Amino acid sequence: MNSAFTKVSNLKVNRFSKIAITLASSTFFLYTLGQAPILKNFLAGAFSCSG
C-alpha cells in the first residue's frame, strides 16, 4: 500500500518537473530568439506579410 502511494507521488512529481523543465527551456529559447536581431527582423517581416 505504501509503495503504491510513493509510486503515484513520484509519478506526479516527475510529470510536474518535466512540465516545469519544458516551460523553462522553451521560455529561455524564446528569450534567446528574441535577442537575435536577424530573427527579430525575420519574425517582424513574417507577421507583417501575413496580415
N, CA and C of each residue as an Amber inpcrd file, in Angstrom:
protein
   153
   0.8320000  -1.1970000   0.0000000   0.0000000   0.0000000   0.0000000
   0.8750000   1.2580000   0.0000000   1.8710000   1.2670000   0.8700000
   2.7390000   2.4340000   0.9730000   3.5600000   2.6330000  -0.2980000
   4.0690000   1.5330000  -0.8570000   4.8950000   1.6430000  -2.0540000
   4.0700000   2.1490000  -3.2430000   2.8000000   1.7360000  -3.2930000
   1.9410000   2.2050000  -4.3790000   1.7330000   3.7080000  -4.2770000
   1.5740000   4.1910000  -3.0570000   1.3790000   5.6320000  -2.8460000
   2.6150000   6.4180000  -3.2490000   3.7870000   5.9050000  -2.8780000
   5.0200000   6.6050000  -3.2370000   5.2240000   6.5740000  -4.7460000
   4.8320000   5.4920000  -5.3860000   4.9400000   5.4250000  -6.8480000
   4.0930000   6.5090000  -7.4900000   2.8590000   6.6590000  -7.0100000
   1.9620000   7.6630000  -7.5840000   2.5090000   9.0610000  -7.3370000
   2.9900000   9.3280000  -6.1270000   3.5120000  10.6620000  -5.8240000
   4.7770000  10.9390000  -6.6400000   5.6170000   9.9290000  -6.8320000
   6.8060000  10.1000000  -7.6610000   6.4170000  10.4100000  -9.1010000
   5.3960000   9.7440000  -9.5860000   4.9330000   9.9650000 -10.9440000
   4.4580000  11.4040000 -11.1080000   3.6950000  11.8800000 -10.1120000
   3.2070000  13.2550000 -10.1820000   4.3580000  14.2410000 -10.1640000
   5.3380000  14.0010000  -9.2980000   6.4880000  14.9010000  -9.2120000
   7.2680000  14.8840000 -10.5210000   7.4950000  13.6950000 -11.0650000
   8.2320000  13.5890000 -12.3280000   7.5060000  14.3380000 -13.4350000
   6.1850000  14.1720000 -13.4770000   5.4090000  14.8270000 -14.5130000
   5.4750000  16.3420000 -14.3510000   5.3580000  16.8110000 -13.1210000
   5.4210000  18.2470000 -12.8590000   6.7900000  18.7980000 -13.2080000
   7.8500000  18.0790000 -12.8240000   9.1970000  18.5630000 -13.1090000
   9.4570000  18.5700000 -14.6130000   8.9130000  17.5800000 -15.3310000
   9.0560000  17.5740000 -16.7880000   8.4020000  18.8060000 -17.3940000
   7.1830000  19.1180000 -16.9230000   6.4720000  20.2910000 -17.4330000
   7.2400000  21.5620000 -17.0880000   7.7510000  21.6360000 -15.8540000
   8.4910000  22.8210000 -15.4200000   9.7650000  22.9960000 -16.2460000
  10.4790000  21.9030000 -16.4710000  11.7130000  21.9630000 -17.2660000
  11.3990000  22.3830000 -18.6980000  10.3250000  21.8340000 -19.2640000
   9.9420000  22.1810000 -20.6290000   9.5860000  23.6550000 -20.7270000
   8.8070000  24.1390000 -19.7630000   8.4310000  25.5570000 -19.7620000
   9.6600000  26.4410000 -19.6350000  10.5550000  26.0910000 -18.7310000
  11.7500000  26.8970000 -18.5050000  12.6280000  26.9250000 -19.7490000
  12.8360000  25.7710000 -20.3620000  13.7080000  25.7120000 -21.5370000
  13.0860000  26.4380000 -22.7240000  11.7580000  26.3020000 -22.9070000
  11.1170000  26.9810000 -24.0270000  11.1120000  28.4910000 -23.8200000
  10.9270000  28.9310000 -22.5710000  10.9710000  30.3610000 -22.2840000
  12.3620000  30.9060000 -22.5600000  13.3780000  30.1800000 -22.1220000
  14.7630000  30.5920000 -22.3660000  15.0530000  30.6190000 -23.8630000
  14.5470000  29.6160000 -24.5820000  14.7550000  29.5350000 -26.0260000
  14.1220000  30.7270000 -26.7320000  12.8740000  31.0430000 -26.3530000
  12.1880000  32.1830000 -26.9570000  12.8880000  33.4870000 -26.6090000
  13.3700000  33.6000000 -25.3810000  14.0960000  34.7980000 -24.9640000
  15.3770000  34.9570000 -25.7890000  16.0820000  33.8360000 -25.9960000
  17.3130000  33.8720000 -26.7910000  17.0060000  34.2430000 -28.2360000
  15.8890000  33.7010000 -28.7620000  15.4920000  34.0530000 -30.1200000
  15.1980000  35.5400000 -30.2210000  14.5370000  36.0820000 -29.1990000
  14.2000000  37.4950000 -29.1980000  15.4250000  38.3840000 -29.1640000
  16.5310000  37.8870000 -28.6240000  17.7480000  38.6860000 -28.5340000
  18.4770000  38.7580000 -29.8720000  18.2100000  37.7920000 -30.7490000
  18.9030000  37.7730000 -32.0420000  18.2440000  38.7530000 -33.0070000
  18.9620000  39.7810000 -33.4780000  18.3510000  40.7980000 -34.3570000
  17.8870000  40.2420000 -35.6980000  18.6150000  39.2700000 -36.2380000
  18.2410000  38.6950000 -37.5330000  16.8790000  38.0200000 -37.4360000
  16.7230000  37.1980000 -36.3850000  15.4590000  36.5010000 -36.2050000
  14.3440000  37.4700000 -35.8600000  14.6610000  38.5330000 -35.1380000
  13.6540000  39.5320000 -34.8000000  13.1160000  40.1700000 -36.0820000
  14.0140000  40.5290000 -36.9860000  13.6000000  41.1140000 -38.2640000
  12.8110000  40.1090000 -39.0880000  13.2440000  38.8570000 -39.0630000
  12.5550000  37.8110000 -39.8150000  11.1410000  37.6260000 -39.3050000
  10.9970000  37.5790000 -37.9830000   9.6680000  37.4110000 -37.3860000
   8.7900000  38.6170000 -37.6840000   9.3600000  39.8080000 -37.5960000
   8.5740000  41.0080000 -37.8820000   8.1040000  40.9960000 -39.3310000
   8.9860000  40.5900000 -40.2390000   8.6070000  40.5070000 -41.6500000
   7.5610000  39.4500000 -41.8900000   7.6810000  38.3160000 -41.2130000
   6.7240000  37.2230000 -41.3890000   5.3320000  37.6410000 -40.8950000
   5.2900000  38.3020000 -39.7490000   3.9840000  38.7040000 -39.1980000
   3.3800000  39.8480000 -39.9900000   4.2030000  40.7630000 -40.5110000
   3.6550000  41.9060000 -41.2520000   3.1490000  41.4340000 -42.6220000
   3.8250000  40.4340000 -43.2070000   3.3980000  39.9410000 -44.5130000
   2.1110000  39.1310000 -44.4120000   1.9280000  38.4320000 -43.3010000
   0.7640000  37.5630000 -43.1770000  -0.5110000  38.3690000 -43.0300000
  -0.3950000  39.5850000 -42.4960000  -1.5850000  40.4050000 -42.2630000
  -2.0630000  41.0260000 -43.5390000
